[in-house]
Amino acid sequence: MKAQQAGFSFSVQQLLEHPTVAALAARESGGGGAAATATTATGASPAAEEISALAPFSLLAPEDLLALPGDAADAYPCTSMQLGMLLHGELGGRAAIFHDVIAIRVTASWDRAALVAALRQAAGLHPVLRTSFHLTAFSEPIQIVHRTAEVPLAVIDLTRLPAREQERVVVAWVKAETRRRFVRERAPLLRIAVHLLGGASFHFGLTHHHAILDGWSAATFLAELFESYMGSLAGRPPPERAAPAVGLRELVALERQAIGSEETRRFWSERLGGAEHEPFPRWQVGPPGPGPRPPRRQGCNPCRSTPCSRTACTSWPGCSECQSRACCWPRISAAWRRRAGATRWSPA
């Protein structure tokens, strides 16, 4: 946006092709060169602007439109990334996979009405905060944006407890939240818990599914939320924010366009041409043959798991999740080190 305000116009694709300021400057001064991508006055490619003009519900099959609930404001298929997150979240058992818990100590006075107003403003502005996921009820997995969705807010008063006991309660809450799953068909896939600590501070907890908020999005959400909250405490009106110009509907359309593109298929075929398949080594249970086998958790099959599978590792007696991470990483790294001919590696 700052570049556009300064008179520079380029698309995201061009930014990826010219990832430095010097390269972008050379492109601008040279007219973009023969390989430059055409852009409109807004800096977007014509294809991207066509995608941004999509109407709500336009990506759904006709039979799915008839089955939508009455409060649906929009609906579109899930992205491949979202489906992967939802799948791994289901397969993760009790592990908090793509189930995020954020804990923040806030130094400010507590005002429930101000936080509720800030949450309602955020939910009204961002469709993903009003989204539910439906993987089997329609002709394909879809997500539904509801007209309204109230973000659950729990307030726990700890002001009568000593500081050490307050900390113990908050830590226990975080641990419990990692196991308290969302019902994906019920919007929103996030909730808030506030622990009142007394004085001018409280503990703010956000739990959300990664399919609706990644790290950047969660940080943006929290920044907007507390800007509104702190402004309300200071007596300022809610800040005026425009809805995002591009949302998940457009991302879904672009992803499907890429999947069906012969140009995209040709690009990746050429880029990956000659690449060798490098499977991870299988987890070794022990020598085959008769005799007792080490006990393992029901439903776990270590011999069919890769060494990075925490389920496979932690099924062994005396092997904790942290230990499994420590032993799996060197094996995976060693395999890739041999493949690439590297002599040093670091788990960082």
C-alpha positions in Angstrom: 0.0 0.0 0.0 2.9 2.4 0.8 4.4 1.6 -2.5 1.2 2.4 -4.3 0.9 5.6 -2.4 4.4 6.5 -3.6 3.4 5.9 -7.2 4.8 2.3 -7.7 2.5 -0.3 -9.1 3.3 -4.1 -9.1 1.5 -7.3 -8.4 2.3 -9.9 -5.8 3.6 -12.2 -8.6 6.0 -9.5 -9.7 7.2 -8.9 -6.1 8.0 -12.7 -5.8 9.9 -12.5 -9.2 11.8 -9.4 -8.0 12.1 -9.9 -4.2 14.5 -7.0 -3.5 14.1 -3.2 -3.6 16.9 -2.9 -6.2 15.2 -5.5 -8.5 11.9 -3.8 -8.2 13.5 -0.4 -9.0 15.2 -1.9 -12.0 11.9 -3.3 -13.2 10.2 0.1 -12.7 12.9 2.0 -14.6 13.1 -0.6 -17.4 9.4 -0.8 -17.9 9.2 -4.3 -16.4 11.1 -6.1 -19.2 9.8 -8.7 -21.5 8.8 -11.0 -18.7 6.7 -8.4 -16.8 3.2 -9.3 -15.9 0.5 -6.9 -17.1 -1.2 -5.0 -14.2 -4.2 -2.7 -13.9 -4.3 0.7 -12.3 -4.5 -0.9 -8.8 -1.4 -3.0 -9.3 -3.2 -6.3 -9.7 -3.2 -8.5 -12.7 -6.3 -8.6 -14.8 -6.9 -12.2 -13.7 -6.7 -11.2 -10.1 -9.2 -8.4 -10.6 -11.6 -10.7 -12.3 -11.4 -13.1 -9.3 -12.0 -10.2 -6.9 -15.3 -9.5 -8.6 -16.8 -12.9 -7.7 -20.2 -12.7 -6.1 -21.1 -14.5 -2.8 -22.0 -18.2 -3.3 -20.6 -18.2 -6.8 -18.2 -21.1 -6.2 -20.8 -23.6 -5.0 -22.6 -26.2 -6.9 -26.4 -25.5 -7.5 -27.4 -28.5 -5.3 -25.3 -27.2 -2.4 -26.9 -23.7 -2.6 -30.3 -25.3 -1.8 -29.0 -27.0 1.3 -27.4 -23.9 2.9 -28.8 -22.7 6.3 -30.9 -19.6 6.3 -28.3 -17.4 8.1 -25.6 -18.0 5.4 -24.0 -14.8 4.2 -21.6 -16.6 1.9 -20.2 -20.1 1.3 -17.3 -21.6 -0.7 -15.2 -24.7 -0.8 -12.4 -25.3 1.7 -8.8 -24.7 0.6 -6.4 -27.6 0.4 -4.5 -26.1 3.3 -7.6 -25.9 5.5 -8.6 -29.5 4.7 -5.1 -30.6 5.6 -5.3 -28.8 8.9 -8.7 -30.2 9.7 -7.6 -33.7 8.9 -4.4 -33.6 11.0 -6.4 -32.0 13.8 -8.8 -35.0 13.8 -5.9 -37.5 13.5 -3.9 -35.9 16.3 -5.8 -37.6 19.1 -5.3 -35.6 22.3 -2.3 -33.6 20.8 -3.1 -30.0 20.1 -2.4 -30.1 16.4 -3.5 -26.9 14.6 -5.4 -26.1 17.8 -3.8 -22.9 19.1 -3.9 -21.4 22.5 -2.5 -17.9 23.0 -2.0 -16.5 26.5 -1.4 -12.8 27.2 -1.1 -10.8 30.5 -2.8 -7.4 29.8 -1.9 -4.4 31.9 -5.2 -2.4 31.7 -8.4 -2.1 33.6 -11.1 -4.6 32.9 -14.3 -3.6 31.0 -16.5 -6.5 29.8 -18.7 -4.3 27.7 -15.7 -2.8 25.9 -14.3 -6.2 25.0 -17.6 -7.5 23.8 -18.0 -4.5 21.6 -14.5 -5.0 20.2 -15.2 -8.7 19.5 -18.5 -7.9 17.7 -16.7 -5.3 15.6 -14.0 -7.8 14.6 -16.5 -10.6 13.8 -18.5 -8.2 11.7 -15.5 -7.1 9.7 -13.8 -10.5 9.2 -15.9 -13.3 7.7 -13.5 -16.0 8.9 -14.6 -15.2 12.5 -18.1 -16.2 11.5 -17.2 -19.4 9.6 -18.1 -23.0 10.1 -16.8 -26.1 8.3 -18.9 -28.8 6.7 -16.9 -31.7 5.3 -19.5 -34.3 4.5 -23.0 -32.7 4.3 -22.5 -31.2 0.8 -21.2 -32.4 -2.5 -17.7 -31.3 -1.4 -16.2 -29.9 1.8 -17.3 -26.3 2.2 -17.1 -23.5 4.7 -20.1 -21.3 5.5 -19.9 -17.7 6.5 -22.8 -16.9 8.8 -24.4 -13.4 9.0 -23.6 -13.2 12.7 -21.6 -15.2 15.2 -21.0 -14.4 18.9 -17.5 -15.0 20.0 -17.7 -17.0 23.3 -16.3 -15.1 26.2 -15.7 -16.6 29.6 -14.7 -14.4 32.6 -13.1 -16.1 35.7 -12.6 -14.0 38.8 -9.3 -14.8 40.5 -9.0 -11.6 42.5 -9.4 -13.3 45.9 -6.5 -15.8 45.2 -2.8 -15.1 45.9 -0.6 -14.5 42.9 0.9 -18.0 43.0 -2.5 -19.7 43.0 -3.6 -17.4 40.2 -0.7 -18.5 38.1 -1.5 -22.2 38.8 -5.1 -21.7 37.7 -4.1 -20.0 34.5 -1.5 -22.7 33.6 -4.2 -25.4 34.3 -6.6 -23.5 32.0 -4.0 -23.4 29.1 -3.4 -27.1 29.5 -7.2 -27.9 29.5 -7.8 -25.7 26.5 -5.3 -27.7 24.4 -7.7 -30.7 24.8 -11.0 -28.9 24.4 -11.8 -29.2 20.8 -14.1 -27.2 18.6 -17.2 -28.4 16.8 -16.2 -27.5 13.3 -19.8 -27.2 12.1 -20.5 -24.5 14.7 -19.2 -20.9 14.2 -16.9 -19.4 15.3 -13.9 -21.7 15.7 -12.4 -19.5 18.4 -13.2 -18.5 22.0 -11.9 -16.1 24.6 -11.3 -16.5 28.3 -10.4 -13.7 30.7 -9.0 -14.4 34.2 -9.3 -11.3 36.4 -6.1 -10.9 38.5 -7.0 -7.7 40.4 -5.6 -4.2 40.1 -5.0 -3.0 36.6 -4.3 -6.3 35.0 -6.0 -9.4 33.7 -5.0 -12.6 31.8 -6.4 -12.8 28.2 -6.6 -16.2 26.6 -7.5 -16.9 22.9 -8.1 -20.4 21.6 -8.7 -20.9 17.9 -8.4 -23.4 15.1 -5.5 -22.8 12.8 -7.8 -23.3 9.8 -9.3 -19.8 10.4 -6.2 -17.9 11.7 -2.6 -18.4 11.0 0.1 -16.6 13.0 0.0 -13.4 11.0 -3.8 -13.3 11.1 -4.0 -14.0 14.8 -1.5 -11.1 15.5 -3.6 -8.8 13.3 -6.8 -9.8 15.0 -5.3 -9.2 18.4 -3.8 -5.8 17.4 -7.2 -4.6 16.1 -9.0 -6.0 19.1 -6.9 -4.3 21.7 -6.7 -1.1 19.7 -10.5 -1.0 19.9 -10.5 -2.0 23.6 -7.9 0.5 24.7 -9.6 3.2 22.7 -12.9 2.4 24.4 -11.3 2.7 27.8 -9.9 6.1 26.8 -13.4 7.2 25.7 -12.5 7.2 22.0 -15.1 6.0 19.4 -14.4 2.7 17.7 -11.8 3.0 14.8 -13.2 2.9 11.3 -11.9 -0.1 9.5 -12.7 -1.2 5.9 -13.4 -4.8 5.2 -10.5 -6.7 3.6 -10.6 -6.2 -0.2 -9.6 -9.8 -0.8 -10.8 -12.7 1.3 -10.9 -16.5 1.4 -13.5 -16.7 -1.4 -10.9 -15.2 -3.8 -8.2 -17.4 -2.5 -10.3 -20.5 -3.2 -11.0 -19.3 -6.7 -7.3 -18.6 -7.4 -6.4 -22.0 -6.0 -8.9 -23.8 -8.2 -7.8 -21.7 -11.2 -4.2 -22.8 -10.6 -5.1 -26.5 -10.1 -6.9 -26.5 -13.5 -4.2 -24.5 -15.3 -2.2 -26.3 -17.9 0.5 -23.6 -17.5 0.8 -24.2 -13.8 1.0 -28.0 -14.3 3.7 -27.5 -17.0 5.7 -25.1 -14.7 5.8 -27.6 -11.8 6.5 -30.5 -14.1 9.5 -28.7 -15.5 10.6 -27.4 -12.1 10.5 -30.9 -10.5 11.6 -32.8 -13.6 14.3 -35.3 -12.7 13.7 -35.0 -8.9 14.0 -38.3 -7.1 11.4 -39.5 -4.6 13.0 -39.6 -1.2 10.8 -41.5 1.3 11.4 -41.2 5.0 12.8 -44.4 6.5 10.2 -46.5 8.2 10.0 -46.9 12.0 11.6 -50.2 12.9 9.6 -52.2 15.4 12.2 -55.0 15.7 13.3 -58.1 14.0 10.4 -60.1 12.4 9.5 -63.5 13.7 7.6 -65.1 16.6 7.9 -63.8 20.1 6.5 -61.1 22.3 6.3 -57.6 20.8 6.7 -54.3 22.8 3.3 -53.0 23.9 1.9 -50.0 22.1 -1.1 -47.7 22.3 -4.3 -49.1 20.7 -4.8 -48.0 17.2 -1.1 -47.2 16.6 1.0 -49.0 14.0 4.6 -47.9 14.4 5.8 -50.1 11.5 3.7 -48.1 9.1 4.7 -44.7 10.5 7.4 -42.3 9.6 10.0 -41.5 12.3 8.5 -38.0 12.6 5.2 -39.5 13.9 4.7 -38.6 17.5 2.0 -41.2 17.8 4.4 -44.0 16.7 7.2 -42.8 19.0 5.2 -42.1 22.2 3.5 -45.5 21.9 6.7 -47.1 23.3 7.0 -47.5 27.0 9.0 -44.7 28.7 9.1 -42.5 25.6 7.5 -39.1 26.1 6.4 -36.7 23.4 9.4 -34.4 24.0 11.8 -37.4 23.8 10.1 -38.5 20.6 10.8 -35.1 19.0 14.4 -35.3 20.1 15.0 -38.7 18.6 13.0 -38.2 15.4 14.6 -35.0 14.2 18.2 -36.4 14.0 16.9 -39.4 11.9 15.0 -37.2 9.5 17.8 -34.7 9.3 20.4 -37.5 8.7 18.4 -38.9 5.8 18.2 -35.5 4.1 21.9 -34.8 5.0 23.0 -37.9 3.2 20.7 -36.9 0.2 22.1 -33.4 0.0 25.7 -34.2 0.9 25.7 -31.8 3.8 28.2 -32.2 6.7 26.5 -30.1 9.3 22.9 -29.7 10.5 21.0 -27.8 13.2 17.5 -28.5 14.6 17.0 -24.7 14.7 
